[in-house]
Amino acid sequence: MKLYVVPTPIGNLEDITLRALNVLKSVDLILCEDTRTTRNLLKHYDIDKKCVAYHIFNEHERLDNFLNIIRSHESVALVSDAGTPGISDPGFLLVRACLAEEIEVECLPGATALVPALVQSGLPCDRFYFYGFLPHKKGKETLLKRVAEMEETVAFYESPHRLVKTLEKMVEIIGPDRRVSISKEISKIHAFTFRGTLAEALAHFGKGEVKGEFVMVIAPKE
């Protein structure tokens, strides 16, 4: 028995690898964050597989059940709606539980929003920290104070309804002149990257309604 962790496209459906497609065709079933999203992907590539929902609302209480599912099959794939499971998506708990039960786990290389945003930012990417999504309230200010002093590039994910407030807090704590790159909707039709200072980013995104999912890349302290 084996669990494959399979990255799926973050935008353009052609971002999936040939190996990922072969694994999805060969496994006995697929654990997926949203069965509708995954079935759309499978349909696009003429893959017919049983899909079982595995998401943040059931991964804790049904973990033993998911382990039993994996034990009863030769191979199972785990996917999220987009990108690599476990990276700001469900997956970590299941991988840890499988390893504890000596079930083989293999993560395929593939799509994730972090790496393209980091590389195309133009900021140093030889050393960097990734924090996932910032805390909503508690701990946010403390974390940003730490980021302000870091000598490495720092990357975050951020949602559209919190982006402007996050930029306001960053200008206040990190400073208006710190360089930032903000990539929106990577690999999708409306992909866009803003590069400038935190103050310039706030002026740009504060103009009107903010839509899309974002990766923020903050320059290191000089």
LINPE-V117262 format. One record per residue. PSI is psi in degrees with one decimal (none if undefined). OMEGA is omega in radians with two decimals (* if undefined). NEAR is the number of other C-alpha atoms within 8 Angstrom. Layout:
psi=[PSI & PSI]
omega=[OMEGA & OMEGA]
near=[NEAR & NEAR]
//
This chain:
psi=[147.0 & 142.0 & 123.2 & 127.8 & 115.9 & 114.9 & 141.9 & 162.8 & 142.3 & -5.8 & -88.0 & 125.3 & -18.5 & -5.1 & -13.4 & 146.5 & 159.3 & -38.3 & -40.7 & -42.9 & -42.6 & -38.7 & -45.2 & -31.7 & -29.7 & -24.2 & 164.0 & -35.4 & 169.9 & 125.8 & 127.1 & 150.8 & -45.6 & 115.3 & -32.7 & -44.0 & -45.9 & -39.5 & -33.6 & -41.8 & -46.2 & -41.0 & -39.1 & -32.5 & 17.7 & 45.3 & 128.7 & 102.9 & 150.8 & 133.5 & 135.8 & 132.4 & 127.4 & 110.7 & 178.7 & -18.1 & -10.0 & -2.6 & -27.6 & -56.8 & -20.7 & 18.5 & -43.9 & -37.0 & -40.8 & -36.1 & -39.7 & -37.1 & -45.4 & -40.3 & -31.1 & 5.3 & 153.9 & -40.2 & 140.9 & 141.7 & 143.7 & 125.2 & 158.3 & -178.4 & -33.8 & 140.1 & -157.3 & 122.3 & 141.3 & -22.3 & 93.0 & 29.4 & 161.7 & 149.3 & -37.3 & -46.8 & -42.2 & -42.4 & -47.1 & -43.1 & -40.0 & -45.0 & -37.3 & -29.2 & 8.4 & 36.0 & 129.3 & 135.9 & 132.9 & 125.9 & 123.1 & 146.1 & 150.3 & -157.3 & 137.0 & 143.0 & -26.4 & -52.8 & -48.2 & -41.8 & -41.1 & -48.0 & -41.7 & -2.4 & -28.3 & 3.1 & 158.4 & 131.0 & 17.6 & -28.9 & 128.0 & 160.5 & 140.9 & 123.7 & 4.5 & -141.4 & 136.6 & 150.4 & 145.2 & -48.8 & -69.5 & 123.7 & -8.6 & -47.2 & -41.1 & -42.6 & -42.7 & -32.5 & -36.8 & -43.3 & -38.0 & -27.3 & -1.4 & 142.8 & 13.2 & 154.0 & 142.8 & 135.2 & 143.0 & 156.3 & 147.3 & 145.2 & 158.8 & -37.3 & -7.7 & -6.1 & -49.6 & -43.9 & -36.6 & -43.1 & -40.3 & -43.8 & -35.6 & -41.3 & -40.6 & -43.8 & -44.6 & -31.8 & 146.5 & -21.8 & -1.9 & 136.6 & 144.6 & 148.4 & 129.1 & 112.0 & 133.4 & 136.2 & 49.7 & 132.0 & 8.4 & 175.7 & -40.9 & 32.7 & 139.7 & 141.9 & 125.7 & 134.6 & 130.3 & -156.9 & 166.3 & -38.6 & -42.1 & -36.8 & -41.6 & -42.1 & -38.1 & -52.3 & -13.8 & -0.2 & -37.3 & -155.9 & 134.6 & 127.5 & 153.7 & 174.8 & 143.6 & 147.8 & 122.0 & 130.1 & 116.9 & 132.1 & 151.3 & 160.8 & 133.9 & none]
omega=[-3.05 & 3.03 & 3.02 & 3.01 & -2.95 & 3.05 & 3.10 & -3.04 & 3.08 & 3.14 & 3.12 & -3.09 & 3.13 & 3.13 & -3.12 & -3.11 & 3.08 & 3.14 & 3.11 & 3.11 & 3.13 & 3.11 & 3.14 & 3.09 & -2.98 & -3.07 & -3.13 & 3.07 & -3.07 & 2.98 & -3.03 & -3.10 & 3.10 & -3.07 & -3.13 & 3.12 & -3.11 & 3.13 & 3.07 & 3.10 & -3.13 & 3.12 & -3.14 & -3.11 & 3.08 & 3.10 & -3.13 & -3.12 & 3.04 & 3.13 & 3.11 & -3.08 & 3.04 & -3.04 & -3.03 & -3.09 & 3.12 & -3.03 & 3.13 & -3.02 & -3.10 & -3.08 & 3.13 & 3.11 & 3.12 & 3.08 & 3.11 & 3.09 & -3.13 & 3.14 & -3.05 & 3.12 & 3.13 & 3.13 & -3.13 & 3.06 & 3.03 & 3.09 & 2.98 & -3.13 & -3.13 & 3.09 & -3.05 & 3.09 & -3.14 & 3.10 & -3.05 & 3.08 & 3.09 & 3.09 & -3.07 & -3.08 & -3.11 & 3.11 & -3.14 & -3.13 & 3.11 & -3.14 & 3.10 & 3.13 & -3.14 & 3.00 & -3.08 & 3.12 & 3.06 & 3.09 & 3.09 & 3.01 & 3.14 & -2.94 & 2.94 & -3.07 & -3.04 & -3.00 & 3.10 & -3.14 & -3.14 & -3.07 & -3.09 & 3.12 & -3.04 & 3.11 & -3.09 & -3.14 & 3.06 & 3.04 & -3.14 & 3.05 & 3.07 & -3.07 & -3.09 & 3.10 & 3.06 & 3.02 & -3.13 & -3.11 & -3.07 & 3.09 & -3.09 & -3.11 & 3.12 & -3.14 & -3.13 & 3.06 & 3.09 & 3.14 & -3.11 & -3.09 & -3.05 & -3.14 & 3.07 & 3.03 & -3.09 & -3.13 & 3.10 & 2.84 & 3.08 & 3.14 & -3.05 & -3.07 & 3.10 & -3.00 & -3.08 & 3.12 & 3.09 & 3.10 & 3.10 & -3.12 & 3.12 & 3.09 & -3.12 & -2.99 & -3.08 & 3.12 & -3.04 & -3.01 & 3.14 & -3.14 & 3.13 & 3.01 & -3.10 & -3.13 & -3.09 & 3.00 & -3.10 & 3.09 & 3.10 & -3.07 & -3.07 & 3.11 & -3.09 & 3.07 & 3.04 & 3.07 & -3.14 & 3.09 & 3.09 & 3.12 & 3.12 & 3.11 & 3.11 & 3.11 & -3.11 & -3.05 & 3.12 & -3.09 & -3.05 & -3.09 & -3.14 & 3.14 & 3.07 & 3.05 & -2.95 & 2.92 & 3.14 & 3.12 & -3.03 & -3.13 & 3.09 & 3.07 & -3.12 & *]
near=[11 & 11 & 14 & 13 & 13 & 14 & 17 & 15 & 13 & 14 & 10 & 8 & 8 & 6 & 10 & 12 & 8 & 6 & 6 & 12 & 10 & 8 & 10 & 11 & 9 & 6 & 11 & 10 & 11 & 14 & 12 & 15 & 12 & 11 & 10 & 6 & 8 & 13 & 9 & 8 & 9 & 11 & 9 & 7 & 7 & 6 & 9 & 7 & 10 & 7 & 11 & 9 & 9 & 11 & 10 & 7 & 5 & 9 & 12 & 8 & 6 & 8 & 11 & 7 & 7 & 9 & 11 & 8 & 8 & 13 & 8 & 7 & 9 & 10 & 12 & 15 & 14 & 13 & 16 & 14 & 10 & 12 & 14 & 15 & 15 & 8 & 9 & 7 & 8 & 14 & 10 & 8 & 10 & 11 & 9 & 8 & 9 & 13 & 10 & 7 & 6 & 6 & 10 & 9 & 11 & 8 & 7 & 9 & 6 & 11 & 13 & 12 & 10 & 8 & 7 & 9 & 15 & 12 & 9 & 6 & 12 & 6 & 10 & 9 & 8 & 4 & 7 & 10 & 8 & 7 & 9 & 9 & 8 & 9 & 7 & 5 & 6 & 6 & 7 & 10 & 10 & 7 & 8 & 11 & 10 & 8 & 9 & 10 & 8 & 9 & 7 & 11 & 15 & 13 & 15 & 12 & 12 & 12 & 9 & 11 & 7 & 8 & 10 & 11 & 7 & 8 & 11 & 9 & 9 & 12 & 11 & 8 & 10 & 11 & 9 & 11 & 7 & 11 & 10 & 14 & 13 & 13 & 13 & 12 & 13 & 12 & 8 & 9 & 5 & 6 & 10 & 8 & 9 & 8 & 10 & 9 & 11 & 15 & 9 & 9 & 13 & 11 & 8 & 7 & 10 & 8 & 6 & 5 & 6 & 8 & 6 & 8 & 10 & 12 & 14 & 13 & 15 & 12 & 12 & 11 & 9 & 3]
//
